[in-house]
Amino acid sequence: MRHASRTLEAGLWKLATGRSKITRVNNYENLEVYTRAHRLFPKIYRMVRTWNVVDQRELGSQIIRAANSVHANIAEGYNKTPADFKRYINNAIGSCDELTSHLRDAGNIGLIEREMEKFFVREYIIVGKQLTRLKQNWK
């Protein structure tokens, strides 16, 4: 039994990665964008937990939620239809954008050093680009 977007009998999704090349992805954890975002989350979490309680509760909780939302949306949407998965990817892209805005705010008010801000912003811009490519190529 075949579905237009995935091979049901094998339990694999198809990802178009170039001219006529299809990569089979059998788990969201095999997606590079997922592993990158998942790997970044604990770093964000530990950074925020060094702040004072008020900053953790205010800006910090938004940063943690946005960072967690990126990889969580990939995981949650993976076993949905391709159209639904693309909506989850859109949510993850929105979380990346929200997170970079919050990180810049944290840098502007001195909660994090500029180098750390630049590192995280750069990483989440890459994640956002990877998500955009994934959405464009997901079949």
C-alpha positions in Angstrom: 0.0 0.0 0.0 1.5 3.3 -1.1 0.7 6.9 -0.1 1.7 9.8 -2.3 4.3 11.1 0.1 5.6 8.2 2.0 6.1 4.5 1.7 3.7 3.1 4.3 4.9 -0.5 4.2 8.5 0.5 5.0 7.5 3.3 7.4 9.8 5.7 5.7 9.3 9.3 4.6 10.8 10.6 1.4 12.9 13.7 1.2 13.8 15.1 -2.2 17.4 16.2 -2.0 18.2 17.0 -5.6 17.5 16.0 -9.1 15.6 12.7 -8.9 17.5 11.8 -5.7 15.2 10.7 -2.8 16.6 10.1 0.6 14.6 8.0 2.9 14.3 9.2 6.4 13.0 6.7 8.9 13.1 8.9 12.0 13.1 12.6 12.8 16.3 12.1 14.8 18.0 11.3 11.5 17.3 14.9 10.3 20.4 17.1 10.6 18.3 20.1 11.5 16.7 18.1 14.4 20.0 17.0 15.8 21.5 20.5 15.5 18.5 22.1 17.3 18.3 19.4 19.9 22.1 19.7 20.6 21.7 23.5 21.0 18.9 23.3 23.5 20.8 22.3 26.6 23.4 25.0 26.0 20.6 27.6 25.9 19.0 26.1 29.0 22.2 26.1 31.0 23.0 29.6 29.9 19.6 30.9 31.1 19.9 29.0 34.4 23.0 31.1 35.3 20.8 34.3 35.3 19.1 35.8 38.3 15.7 34.5 39.1 13.8 37.5 37.7 15.6 37.4 34.4 15.1 33.6 34.2 11.4 34.0 34.8 10.9 36.8 32.4 13.1 36.7 29.3 14.7 33.4 30.2 11.5 31.4 30.1 10.7 32.8 26.7 14.1 31.8 25.4 13.9 28.3 26.8 10.4 27.8 25.4 11.4 29.0 22.0 14.6 26.9 21.9 12.7 23.8 23.0 9.9 24.5 20.5 12.2 24.2 17.5 13.2 20.6 17.8 9.9 19.6 19.5 7.9 20.8 16.5 10.0 18.7 14.2 9.5 15.6 16.4 5.7 16.3 16.9 5.0 16.9 13.2 7.2 14.1 11.8 4.5 11.3 11.8 1.8 13.6 10.4 0.9 14.0 6.7 3.4 15.9 4.6 1.2 19.0 4.6 0.8 18.9 8.4 4.5 18.3 8.8 5.2 21.4 6.8 3.0 23.4 9.2 5.0 22.1 12.1 8.2 23.1 10.3 6.7 26.6 9.8 6.1 26.7 13.6 9.7 25.7 14.2 10.9 28.5 11.8 8.8 31.0 13.8 10.4 29.7 17.0 13.8 30.2 15.5 13.0 33.8 14.6 11.5 34.4 18.0 14.5 33.0 19.7 17.0 35.1 17.7 15.0 38.2 18.6 15.1 37.2 22.3 18.8 36.4 22.2 19.5 39.9 20.7 17.4 41.4 23.5 19.5 39.5 26.1 22.6 40.8 24.5 21.4 44.3 24.3 20.6 44.4 28.1 23.8 42.7 29.0 22.4 39.3 30.1 24.8 37.5 27.7 28.1 38.5 26.2 28.0 39.6 22.6 30.1 36.6 21.4 27.7 34.2 23.0 24.8 36.1 21.4 26.4 36.0 18.0 27.1 32.3 18.3 23.5 31.4 19.2 22.0 33.7 16.7 24.3 32.4 13.9 23.4 28.8 14.9 19.7 29.4 14.9 19.8 31.3 11.6 21.4 28.1 10.2 18.6 26.0 11.7 16.0 28.3 10.2 17.6 27.9 6.8 17.8 24.1 7.2 14.1 24.1 8.1 13.2 26.2 5.1 15.0 23.8 2.8 13.4 20.8 4.5 10.0 22.3 4.0 10.7 23.0 0.3 12.0 19.4 -0.3 9.7 17.3 1.9 7.6 14.9 -0.3 
